[in-house]
Every structure is written in C-alpha cells, then in structure tokens.
C-alpha cells in the first residue's frame, strides 16, 4: 500500500481537519452560553432553587452563581452584608441586577462598624445594575 504524499496530508488537514475543529470550538462556545442560568432572590426568599416561583435569599443566590449566570433581585429591602467572591470571565460575566420594574435595595441600616463592608466584590468580571446600596454606616 502506498503512503500519501506530504502535500496530500497537509491539504487534508487544512481542508477537513482544521475546519472541523474550528466548527466544534464555535459550537462549544455557543453551547456554554446556553448553559448560563438565571436565579431569583427576594427579601423574604427561602427557596432552595432560587427560581422565579421559589426565590431564595440574596446570599443563597450569590452562592449559586458561576460565570455567565445572572441573579435577579426582586423588589424590596435586603438587610445584611453581601460578599461576591466568585468570578466570571471576560466573555461570561456574573450579573447581579434588580428585577425589571422593581426597586431592590441592599441596606446595612447604618449599623456597620468602621472597618466593616456592606457590599464587597472580590471576584472579577462581576456586573451590578439597577441596585440601590445604602446604610453602610461609619
């Protein structure tokens, strides 16, 4: 049996193998966006799934987040401290946002100590929107 020439192997690679690998890569990237989840919190939320029908507490919702996920805060006042230590990526941010048409407030009640933080973000690629943060104290 005769072996294929080097030119034939190179042509096969560039015409068949490389486009297939690129296509697979683009598919996997688009599929990862489809896996992004949406979670929901409410001031009196106690659900464990953090769904629209069973919202969870703010910190429980934050605990579920991974790159690409969003947490929507239903309207009302959330008391206590918040720490977001998880990171998204440049292409898949972690988003924490007030629910459309409602006002979500994180309120420390002015009782925070001098060296305490009401709302801390130590992760990277975290996006906040439509939230009111007040009452950090000092």
ZALO-638883 format. One line per field, with one value per residue: residue number from 0; x, y, z of N, C-alpha, C in turn. Coordinates in nm, 2 decimals, decimal comma. Example, Ala and Ser with C-alpha at 12.3 -4.5 7.8 and 13.67 -1.06 7.14 Angstrom:
<pts>
n <- 0_1
nc1 <- 1,32_1,28
nc2 <- -0,57_-0,22
nc3 <- 0,78_0,71
cac1 <- 1,23_1,37
cac2 <- -0,45_-0,11
cac3 <- 0,78_0,71
cc1 <- 1,32_1,29
cc2 <- -0,33_0,00
cc3 <- 0,78_0,79
</pts>
This chain:
<pts>
n <- 0_1_2_3_4_5_6_7_8_9_10_11_12_13_14_15_16_17_18_19_20_21_22_23_24_25_26_27_28_29_30_31_32_33_34_35_36_37_38_39_40_41_42_43_44_45_46_47_48_49_50_51_52_53_54_55_56_57_58_59_60_61_62_63_64_65_66_67_68_69_70_71_72_73_74_75_76_77_78_79_80_81_82_83_84_85_86_87_88_89_90_91_92_93_94_95_96_97_98_99_100_101_102_103_104_105_106_107_108_109_110_111_112_113_114_115_116_117_118_119_120_121_122_123_124_125_126_127_128_129_130_131_132_133_134_135_136_137
nc1 <- 0,08_0,05_0,19_0,04_0,13_0,32_0,21_-0,05_-0,14_-0,11_-0,29_-0,53_-0,54_-0,58_-0,81_-1,01_-0,97_-0,89_-1,10_-1,31_-1,24_-1,24_-1,51_-1,63_-1,52_-1,65_-1,91_-1,90_-1,85_-2,08_-2,26_-2,19_-2,28_-2,55_-2,58_-2,58_-2,73_-3,03_-3,11_-3,32_-3,38_-3,54_-3,64_-3,76_-3,71_-3,69_-3,65_-3,49_-3,41_-3,39_-3,56_-3,80_-4,05_-3,99_-3,81_-3,49_-3,28_-3,07_-2,79_-2,79_-2,86_-2,64_-2,44_-2,49_-2,40_-2,21_-1,97_-2,12_-2,38_-2,68_-2,83_-3,13_-3,27_-3,56_-3,80_-3,77_-3,63_-3,32_-3,15_-2,84_-2,50_-2,32_-2,12_-1,94_-1,75_-1,69_-1,59_-1,65_-1,59_-1,41_-1,58_-1,81_-1,98_-2,06_-2,37_-2,55_-2,85_-3,12_-3,46_-3,65_-3,84_-3,88_-3,77_-3,47_-3,31_-3,02_-2,95_-2,77_-2,85_-2,71_-2,57_-2,32_-1,98_-1,68_-1,47_-1,60_-1,76_-2,03_-2,11_-1,93_-1,71_-1,50_-1,44_-1,37_-1,49_-1,76_-2,08_-2,29_-2,62_-2,90_-2,94_-2,99_-2,77_-2,73_-2,68_-2,44_-2,31_-2,08
nc2 <- -0,12_0,22_0,51_0,82_1,14_1,41_1,65_1,58_1,50_1,74_1,91_1,77_1,81_2,09_2,13_1,96_1,86_2,09_2,29_2,14_2,12_2,39_2,45_2,28_2,41_2,66_2,58_2,47_2,70_2,85_2,68_2,68_2,93_2,88_2,73_2,90_3,02_3,16_3,31_3,39_3,61_3,72_3,95_3,82_3,57_3,21_2,98_2,70_2,66_2,89_3,00_3,17_3,11_3,02_3,20_3,26_3,36_3,65_3,60_3,33_3,30_3,43_3,25_3,04_3,13_3,11_3,17_3,35_3,34_3,49_3,68_3,79_4,04_4,06_4,32_4,52_4,54_4,43_4,31_4,32_4,20_4,17_3,96_3,91_3,68_3,52_3,47_3,58_3,55_3,72_3,69_3,59_3,72_3,75_3,84_4,06_4,19_4,43_4,33_4,38_4,67_4,68_4,79_4,72_4,71_4,72_4,73_4,84_4,95_5,14_5,04_4,93_4,86_5,06_4,94_4,76_4,60_4,66_4,58_4,38_4,32_4,08_3,92_3,88_4,03_4,09_4,21_4,47_4,60_4,83_4,85_4,96_5,07_5,12_5,28_5,20_5,28_5,41
nc3 <- 0,00_-0,08_0,06_0,15_0,00_0,14_0,08_0,02_0,28_0,42_0,28_0,33_0,61_0,62_0,48_0,58_0,86_1,02_0,97_1,08_1,35_1,42_1,38_1,57_1,80_1,79_1,82_2,08_2,23_2,19_2,30_2,57_2,65_2,64_2,86_3,07_3,37_3,52_3,82_4,11_4,37_4,67_4,92_5,14_5,06_5,07_4,93_4,78_4,52_4,40_4,20_3,99_4,09_4,34_4,50_4,65_4,93_4,92_4,96_4,93_4,67_4,55_4,61_4,43_4,19_3,88_3,62_3,36_3,46_3,60_3,86_3,97_4,16_4,33_4,40_4,70_5,03_5,12_5,39_5,57_5,51_5,20_5,00_4,72_4,59_4,38_4,04_3,71_3,36_3,09_2,87_2,98_3,20_3,55_3,66_3,87_3,93_3,97_3,95_3,66_3,65_3,92_4,25_4,41_4,71_4,90_5,23_5,49_5,72_5,86_6,07_6,04_6,13_6,17_6,02_5,87_5,58_5,37_5,12_4,93_4,66_4,55_4,35_3,99_3,68_3,74_3,72_3,82_3,84_3,84_4,13_4,46_4,70_5,04_5,36_5,49_5,71_5,95
cac1 <- 0,00_0,13_0,16_0,00_0,24_0,32_0,12_-0,19_-0,17_-0,13_-0,42_-0,64_-0,55_-0,64_-0,95_-1,10_-0,95_-0,89_-1,24_-1,39_-1,20_-1,29_-1,66_-1,65_-1,49_-1,75_-2,03_-1,89_-1,86_-2,22_-2,33_-2,16_-2,37_-2,68_-2,59_-2,59_-2,85_-3,09_-3,16_-3,40_-3,39_-3,64_-3,61_-3,81_-3,69_-3,63_-3,64_-3,35_-3,38_-3,37_-3,63_-3,90_-4,16_-3,94_-3,69_-3,41_-3,22_-2,97_-2,67_-2,80_-2,85_-2,50_-2,37_-2,51_-2,35_-2,08_-1,95_-2,23_-2,51_-2,74_-2,91_-3,22_-3,33_-3,70_-3,81_-3,78_-3,51_-3,23_-3,07_-2,72_-2,38_-2,31_-1,98_-1,94_-1,61_-1,68_-1,55_-1,70_-1,48_-1,43_-1,69_-1,92_-1,99_-2,16_-2,45_-2,64_-2,93_-3,25_-3,56_-3,70_-3,96_-3,89_-3,65_-3,40_-3,23_-2,94_-2,94_-2,69_-2,92_-2,63_-2,51_-2,19_-1,87_-1,59_-1,39_-1,69_-1,81_-2,17_-2,12_-1,79_-1,69_-1,36_-1,43_-1,35_-1,59_-1,89_-2,15_-2,40_-2,70_-3,03_-2,95_-2,96_-2,69_-2,73_-2,68_-2,32_-2,27_-1,94
cac2 <- 0,00_0,34_0,61_0,95_1,23_1,51_1,76_1,53_1,51_1,89_1,95_1,70_1,88_2,23_2,13_1,87_1,85_2,22_2,35_2,06_2,16_2,53_2,44_2,23_2,51_2,76_2,51_2,46_2,83_2,89_2,59_2,73_3,04_2,83_2,67_3,01_3,01_3,28_3,28_3,49_3,63_3,81_3,99_3,71_3,44_3,10_2,87_2,64_2,65_3,03_3,02_3,28_3,07_2,99_3,28_3,24_3,48_3,71_3,53_3,19_3,32_3,46_3,12_2,96_3,19_3,08_3,25_3,35_3,34_3,61_3,68_3,90_4,07_4,11_4,44_4,52_4,58_4,32_4,36_4,24_4,22_4,09_3,94_3,83_3,64_3,44_3,54_3,55_3,56_3,83_3,66_3,54_3,79_3,72_3,96_4,08_4,30_4,44_4,28_4,49_4,74_4,68_4,85_4,63_4,79_4,65_4,83_4,80_5,01_5,23_4,98_4,87_4,91_5,14_4,86_4,66_4,63_4,63_4,52_4,36_4,23_4,05_3,84_3,96_4,02_4,09_4,33_4,51_4,70_4,85_4,82_5,07_5,02_5,23_5,25_5,13_5,33_5,47
cac3 <- 0,00_-0,10_0,16_0,09_0,00_0,24_0,03_0,04_0,42_0,46_0,22_0,41_0,74_0,61_0,42_0,65_1,00_1,08_0,97_1,17_1,48_1,44_1,39_1,71_1,90_1,79_1,88_2,23_2,29_2,19_2,39_2,71_2,68_2,66_3,00_3,17_3,45_3,58_3,95_4,16_4,51_4,73_5,06_5,23_4,99_5,14_4,84_4,76_4,38_4,35_4,08_3,99_4,17_4,48_4,51_4,77_4,99_4,84_4,98_4,87_4,52_4,51_4,63_4,32_4,06_3,81_3,50_3,27_3,53_3,64_3,97_3,97_4,29_4,33_4,47_4,84_5,11_5,16_5,51_5,59_5,43_5,08_4,95_4,59_4,57_4,26_3,92_3,58_3,26_3,00_2,78_3,05_3,33_3,66_3,67_3,98_3,89_4,02_3,86_3,58_3,70_4,07_4,32_4,50_4,80_5,00_5,33_5,61_5,84_5,93_6,19_6,01_6,21_6,10_5,93_5,80_5,45_5,35_4,99_4,88_4,54_4,54_4,22_3,87_3,58_3,80_3,68_3,90_3,77_3,90_4,27_4,55_4,82_5,13_5,50_5,53_5,84_5,98
cc1 <- 0,09_0,09_0,13_0,12_0,22_0,22_-0,02_-0,23_-0,19_-0,26_-0,54_-0,66_-0,62_-0,78_-1,05_-1,09_-0,96_-1,03_-1,33_-1,37_-1,25_-1,44_-1,70_-1,63_-1,60_-1,88_-2,02_-1,90_-2,00_-2,30_-2,31_-2,25_-2,51_-2,69_-2,59_-2,73_-2,90_-3,15_-3,23_-3,40_-3,50_-3,60_-3,65_-3,79_-3,63_-3,63_-3,50_-3,31_-3,35_-3,44_-3,73_-4,01_-4,12_-3,80_-3,62_-3,36_-3,11_-2,84_-2,67_-2,79_-2,71_-2,41_-2,38_-2,44_-2,22_-2,08_-2,07_-2,37_-2,55_-2,83_-3,00_-3,28_-3,46_-3,70_-3,82_-3,64_-3,44_-3,14_-2,95_-2,61_-2,39_-2,16_-1,99_-1,79_-1,59_-1,65_-1,62_-1,57_-1,51_-1,55_-1,81_-1,92_-2,08_-2,24_-2,55_-2,72_-3,07_-3,35_-3,62_-3,83_-3,97_-3,76_-3,60_-3,30_-3,15_-2,91_-2,87_-2,75_-2,83_-2,55_-2,37_-2,08_-1,78_-1,51_-1,47_-1,73_-1,95_-2,18_-1,98_-1,79_-1,54_-1,34_-1,41_-1,47_-1,73_-1,96_-2,28_-2,49_-2,84_-3,04_-2,92_-2,89_-2,68_-2,71_-2,56_-2,27_-2,13_-1,95
cc2 <- 0,12_0,44_0,75_1,05_1,34_1,62_1,71_1,54_1,65_1,94_1,89_1,78_2,01_2,23_2,05_1,89_1,99_2,29_2,27_2,10_2,30_2,53_2,39_2,33_2,62_2,70_2,51_2,59_2,88_2,81_2,63_2,84_2,99_2,77_2,78_3,01_3,15_3,24_3,41_3,49_3,73_3,84_3,88_3,57_3,33_2,97_2,82_2,64_2,79_3,06_3,13_3,24_3,04_3,07_3,25_3,37_3,53_3,64_3,39_3,20_3,35_3,34_3,03_3,01_3,13_3,17_3,24_3,36_3,48_3,59_3,80_3,92_4,13_4,24_4,43_4,55_4,45_4,37_4,26_4,27_4,13_4,08_3,85_3,80_3,56_3,53_3,49_3,54_3,68_3,81_3,62_3,60_3,72_3,85_3,95_4,20_4,31_4,39_4,40_4,54_4,74_4,74_4,76_4,72_4,70_4,75_4,77_4,86_5,10_5,17_4,91_4,94_4,99_5,06_4,74_4,70_4,58_4,54_4,50_4,27_4,21_3,96_3,94_3,93_4,00_4,22_4,35_4,61_4,71_4,81_4,95_5,01_5,14_5,18_5,17_5,17_5,40_5,60
cc3 <- 0,00_0,00_0,09_0,09_0,11_0,20_0,05_0,19_0,46_0,40_0,30_0,54_0,72_0,55_0,50_0,80_1,06_1,08_1,07_1,31_1,51_1,46_1,53_1,82_1,91_1,85_2,03_2,30_2,30_2,29_2,54_2,75_2,71_2,80_3,11_3,24_3,50_3,71_4,00_4,31_4,55_4,87_5,16_5,17_5,08_5,06_4,82_4,61_4,32_4,22_4,09_4,09_4,32_4,50_4,65_4,83_4,90_4,85_4,92_4,72_4,47_4,52_4,51_4,19_4,01_3,69_3,41_3,33_3,57_3,76_3,97_4,11_4,28_4,42_4,62_4,90_5,16_5,28_5,52_5,49_5,31_5,04_4,83_4,56_4,45_4,14_3,80_3,49_3,17_2,91_2,85_3,19_3,43_3,67_3,79_3,95_3,96_3,91_3,79_3,64_3,85_4,13_4,43_4,58_4,89_5,10_5,45_5,74_5,92_6,05_6,16_6,09_6,11_5,99_5,87_5,67_5,43_5,22_4,93_4,75_4,53_4,42_4,11_3,77_3,64_3,76_3,77_3,82_3,85_4,04_4,34_4,67_4,91_5,27_5,55_5,66_5,84_6,05
</pts>
